[in-house]
Amino acid sequence: MKKTLAILTICTLCASYATANADVYNSVSVDKSKLISAPKTLPSELPEITEVQDLPEFTPSSASSGVYYDTAATAKQNAKLQEALLKIDSAQVDVKNELNLYESKLVDVKNRENLVKQEKNGVMKEIRTVKKKMRSLESAKKNIVTNMSIEQGTTSSTKHFNWFK
């Protein structure tokens, strides 16, 4: 009874886990309008990514009557952050384009691989056909040699040496 209960509990847990994962995977959708076309060449230079030194300091200036933010400093900080975000976005787009380029190259290589496999199969088929013709010619030659020896009446002790084997 305990074994049955344990097995039933394990099955229930597995089923609920599988159902939860199926819901997660089914809810993912791809927006095809946001797909980027693959570039034909590699980008020559990727933009520099903003380092920690380039980021503004986030220490607010304090005045005697409390903590006040300097609007000019805040505007400069926001401008620097916007610039950093634009650089990161630009770098991200370049990396995505590079990834798409390599993925398209992979597809091209796979297509060429399939063509080579098809060509290999065709050549192997031709080889089999030629070997089959050779065997049929060999058997025809053997039949002719046998018929010649029967007509001459020397079937008893003469054996014909086959030079083509």
Backbone hydrogen bonds in HBPLUS format (Angstrom, degrees):
<---DONOR---> <-ACCEPTOR-->    atom                        ^
c    i                          cat <-CA-CA->   ^        H-A-AA   ^      H-
h    n   atom  resd res      DA  || num        DHA   H-A  angle D-A-AA Bond
n    s   type  num  typ     dist DA aas  dist angle  dist       angle   num
A0005-LEU N   A0001-MET O   3.02 MM   4  6.23 159.1  2.06 145.9 151.6     1
A0006-ALA N   A0002-LYS O   2.90 MM   4  6.09 154.3  1.97 144.9 152.1     2
A0007-ILE N   A0003-LYS O   2.89 MM   4  6.09 160.7  1.92 151.4 156.5     3
A0008-LEU N   A0004-THR O   2.91 MM   4  6.04 161.2  1.94 149.0 154.5     4
A0009-THR N   A0005-LEU O   2.98 MM   4  6.13 153.1  2.05 142.7 149.8     5
A0010-ILE N   A0006-ALA O   2.99 MM   4  6.22 158.7  2.03 147.7 153.2     6
A0011-CYS N   A0007-ILE O   2.93 MM   4  6.14 161.6  1.96 151.6 156.6     7
A0012-THR N   A0008-LEU O   2.99 MM   4  6.14 155.1  2.05 144.6 151.2     8
A0013-LEU N   A0009-THR O   2.98 MM   4  6.21 159.3  2.03 149.0 154.2     9
A0014-CYS N   A0010-ILE O   2.95 MM   4  6.17 161.6  1.98 151.2 156.3    10
A0015-ALA N   A0011-CYS O   2.92 MM   4  6.07 159.4  1.96 147.4 153.3    11
A0016-SER N   A0012-THR O   2.96 MM   4  6.15 159.8  2.01 148.4 153.8    12
A0017-TYR N   A0013-LEU O   2.95 MM   4  6.10 154.8  2.01 146.6 153.8    13
A0018-ALA N   A0014-CYS O   2.92 MM   4  6.11 160.3  1.96 149.9 155.0    14
A0019-THR N   A0015-ALA O   2.97 MM   4  6.11 156.8  2.02 146.2 152.6    15
A0020-ALA N   A0016-SER O   2.99 MM   4  6.13 155.5  2.05 143.4 149.8    16
A0021-ASN N   A0017-TYR O   3.00 MM   4  6.24 159.1  2.04 148.1 153.6    17
A0022-ALA N   A0018-ALA O   2.93 MM   4  6.08 151.2  2.01 144.1 152.3    18
A0023-ASP N   A0019-THR O   3.09 MM   4  6.31 151.9  2.17 144.8 151.3    19
A0024-VAL N   A0020-ALA O   3.19 MM   4  6.48 151.4  2.27 142.5 150.0    20
A0025-TYR N   A0021-ASN O   2.98 MM   4  6.24 163.8  2.01 154.3 157.6    21
A0026-ASN N   A0022-ALA O   2.91 MM   4  5.96 153.0  1.98 146.9 154.4    22
A0027-SER N   A0023-ASP O   3.16 MM   4  6.11 134.9  2.37 137.0 146.3    23
A0034-LYS N   A0031-ASP O   3.21 MM   3  5.87 163.1  2.24 116.6 121.5    24
A0035-LEU N   A0032-LYS O   3.43 MM   3  5.41 169.0  2.45 102.5 105.3    25
A0054-ASP N   A0051-GLU O   3.11 MM   3  5.54 138.4  2.29 107.9 118.2    26
A0055-LEU N   A0052-VAL O   3.32 MM   3  5.47 147.4  2.43 100.8 109.6    27
A0063-ALA N   A0066-GLY O   3.06 MM   3  5.55 151.7  2.14 164.2 169.0    28
A0066-GLY N   A0063-ALA O   3.48 MM   3  5.55 168.5  2.49 104.9 107.4    29
A0074-THR N   A0070-ASP O   2.92 MM   4  6.11 158.9  1.96 152.9 159.6    30
A0075-ALA N   A0071-THR O   2.92 MM   4  5.98 152.7  1.99 140.3 147.6    31
A0076-LYS N   A0072-ALA O   2.98 MM   4  6.23 152.3  2.06 143.2 150.6    32
A0077-GLN N   A0073-ALA O   2.86 MM   4  6.10 157.5  1.91 147.9 154.4    33
A0078-ASN N   A0074-THR O   2.86 MM   4  6.08 159.9  1.90 147.8 153.5    34
A0079-ALA N   A0075-ALA O   2.90 MM   4  6.09 152.1  1.98 142.5 150.4    35
A0080-LYS N   A0076-LYS O   2.89 MM   4  6.16 158.3  1.94 149.6 155.2    36
A0081-LEU N   A0077-GLN O   2.88 MM   4  6.14 155.9  1.94 149.1 156.2    37
A0082-GLN N   A0078-ASN O   2.83 MM   4  6.04 158.1  1.88 148.1 154.3    38
A0083-GLU N   A0079-ALA O   2.92 MM   4  6.13 157.6  1.97 146.8 153.0    39
A0084-ALA N   A0080-LYS O   2.89 MM   4  6.12 154.7  1.96 144.8 152.0    40
A0085-LEU N   A0081-LEU O   2.88 MM   4  6.12 158.8  1.93 151.0 156.5    41
A0086-LEU N   A0082-GLN O   2.92 MM   4  6.17 154.5  1.98 147.6 154.6    42
A0087-LYS N   A0083-GLU O   2.98 MM   4  6.24 155.2  2.04 147.8 154.2    43
A0088-ILE N   A0084-ALA O   2.97 MM   4  6.21 159.6  2.01 148.9 154.6    44
A0089-ASP N   A0085-LEU O   2.84 MM   4  6.03 160.0  1.88 149.5 155.4    45
A0090-SER N   A0086-LEU O   2.87 MM   4  6.01 157.4  1.92 145.3 151.8    46
A0091-ALA N   A0087-LYS O   2.89 MM   4  6.11 160.4  1.93 148.3 153.6    47
A0092-GLN N   A0088-ILE O   2.84 MM   4  6.01 153.0  1.91 146.6 154.7    48
A0093-VAL N   A0089-ASP O   2.93 MM   4  6.18 157.0  1.98 149.9 155.1    49
A0094-ASP N   A0090-SER O   3.02 MM   4  6.28 160.5  2.06 149.1 154.4    50
A0095-VAL N   A0091-ALA O   2.94 MM   4  6.16 156.9  2.00 148.3 154.5    51
A0096-LYS N   A0092-GLN O   2.90 MM   4  6.13 155.5  1.96 147.4 154.5    52
A0097-ASN N   A0093-VAL O   2.88 MM   4  6.12 155.2  1.95 148.5 155.4    53
A0098-GLU N   A0094-ASP O   2.93 MM   4  6.18 153.1  2.01 144.4 152.0    54
A0099-LEU N   A0095-VAL O   2.87 MM   4  6.12 156.2  1.93 147.4 154.0    55
A0100-ASN N   A0096-LYS O   2.87 MM   4  6.13 159.5  1.92 149.2 154.6    56
A0101-LEU N   A0097-ASN O   2.91 MM   4  6.13 148.3  2.01 142.9 151.9    57
A0102-TYR N   A0098-GLU O   3.00 MM   4  6.33 161.0  2.04 151.6 155.3    58
A0103-GLU N   A0099-LEU O   2.89 MM   4  6.14 153.8  1.96 150.2 158.2    59
A0104-SER N   A0100-ASN O   2.91 MM   4  6.09 154.2  1.98 144.5 151.1    60
A0105-LYS N   A0101-LEU O   2.93 MM   4  6.22 150.2  2.02 145.0 153.9    61
A0106-LEU N   A0102-TYR O   2.92 MM   4  6.14 149.6  2.02 142.4 150.5    62
A0107-VAL N   A0103-GLU O   3.03 MM   4  6.35 153.5  2.11 144.9 151.3    63
A0108-ASP N   A0104-SER O   2.99 MM   4  6.28 156.3  2.05 145.7 152.0    64
A0109-VAL N   A0105-LYS O   2.91 MM   4  6.18 157.4  1.96 150.0 156.0    65
A0110-LYS N   A0106-LEU O   2.91 MM   4  6.15 158.6  1.95 150.5 156.3    66
A0111-ASN N   A0107-VAL O   2.93 MM   4  6.18 154.8  1.99 148.2 155.0    67
A0112-ARG N   A0108-ASP O   2.94 MM   4  6.24 159.2  1.98 150.5 155.8    68
A0113-GLU N   A0109-VAL O   2.84 MM   4  6.07 151.9  1.92 146.3 155.0    69
A0114-ASN N   A0110-LYS O   2.93 MM   4  6.22 154.2  2.00 147.7 153.8    70
A0115-LEU N   A0111-ASN O   3.00 MM   4  6.32 152.5  2.08 146.1 153.7    71
A0116-VAL N   A0112-ARG O   2.93 MM   4  6.21 156.5  1.98 150.2 156.2    72
A0117-LYS N   A0113-GLU O   2.94 MM   4  6.21 155.3  2.00 148.0 155.1    73
A0118-GLN N   A0114-ASN O   2.94 MM   4  6.19 156.7  1.99 146.8 152.9    74
A0119-GLU N   A0115-LEU O   2.92 MM   4  6.16 157.4  1.97 147.9 154.2    75
A0120-LYS N   A0116-VAL O   2.83 MM   4  6.05 155.7  1.89 148.3 155.2    76
A0121-ASN N   A0117-LYS O   2.92 MM   4  6.20 159.3  1.97 149.6 154.6    77
A0122-GLY N   A0118-GLN O   2.98 MM   4  6.26 153.2  2.05 146.0 153.4    78
A0123-VAL N   A0119-GLU O   2.94 MM   4  6.23 158.9  1.98 152.1 157.1    79
A0124-MET N   A0120-LYS O   2.91 MM   4  6.13 160.9  1.95 152.6 158.2    80
A0125-LYS N   A0121-ASN O   2.99 MM   4  6.17 149.4  2.09 142.1 150.2    81
A0126-GLU N   A0122-GLY O   3.01 MM   4  6.32 153.1  2.08 145.1 152.3    82
A0127-ILE N   A0123-VAL O   2.90 MM   4  6.20 154.0  1.97 150.1 157.4    83
A0128-ARG N   A0124-MET O   2.98 MM   4  6.25 159.0  2.02 147.1 152.2    84
A0129-THR N   A0125-LYS O   2.96 MM   4  6.24 153.9  2.03 145.4 152.9    85
A0130-VAL N   A0126-GLU O   2.91 MM   4  6.18 159.5  1.95 152.0 156.8    86
A0131-LYS N   A0127-ILE O   2.89 MM   4  6.11 161.1  1.92 153.0 158.4    87
A0132-LYS N   A0128-ARG O   2.94 MM   4  6.11 152.2  2.02 144.7 152.2    88
A0133-LYS N   A0129-THR O   3.01 MM   4  6.33 151.9  2.09 144.9 152.3    89
A0134-MET N   A0130-VAL O   2.92 MM   4  6.22 155.2  1.98 148.6 155.6    90
A0135-ARG N   A0131-LYS O   2.95 MM   4  6.23 157.1  2.01 149.3 154.6    91
A0136-SER N   A0132-LYS O   3.00 MM   4  6.27 155.9  2.06 146.0 152.6    92
A0137-LEU N   A0133-LYS O   2.88 MM   4  6.13 155.7  1.94 150.6 157.4    93
A0138-GLU N   A0134-MET O   2.86 MM   4  6.05 155.2  1.92 147.4 154.8    94
A0139-SER N   A0135-ARG O   2.92 MM   4  6.15 156.1  1.97 146.6 152.7    95
A0140-ALA N   A0136-SER O   2.93 MM   4  6.13 150.5  2.02 141.5 150.0    96
A0141-LYS N   A0137-LEU O   2.87 MM   4  6.08 158.2  1.91 149.3 155.0    97
A0142-LYS N   A0138-GLU O   2.91 MM   4  6.12 155.9  1.97 144.4 151.4    98
A0143-ASN N   A0139-SER O   2.93 MM   4  6.16 152.4  2.01 143.7 150.6    99
A0144-ILE N   A0140-ALA O   2.97 MM   4  6.25 153.7  2.04 147.1 154.1   100
A0145-VAL N   A0141-LYS O   2.93 MM   4  6.22 162.5  1.96 153.5 157.7   101
A0146-THR N   A0142-LYS O   2.99 MM   4  6.16 156.7  2.04 145.8 152.4   102
A0147-ASN N   A0143-ASN O   2.90 MM   4  6.12 158.8  1.95 147.4 153.2   103
A0148-MET N   A0144-ILE O   2.89 MM   4  6.12 153.7  1.96 150.2 157.6   104
A0149-SER N   A0145-VAL O   3.07 MM   4  6.27 156.6  2.12 146.8 152.4   105
A0150-ILE N   A0146-THR O   3.06 MM   4  6.31 145.7  2.19 144.7 154.0   106
A0151-GLU N   A0147-ASN O   3.03 MM   4  6.22 159.7  2.07 148.0 152.9   107
A0152-GLN N   A0148-MET O   3.11 MM   4  6.29 148.7  2.21 144.3 152.1   108
A0153-GLY N   A0150-ILE O   3.19 MM   3  5.15 139.1  2.37  95.8 107.4   109
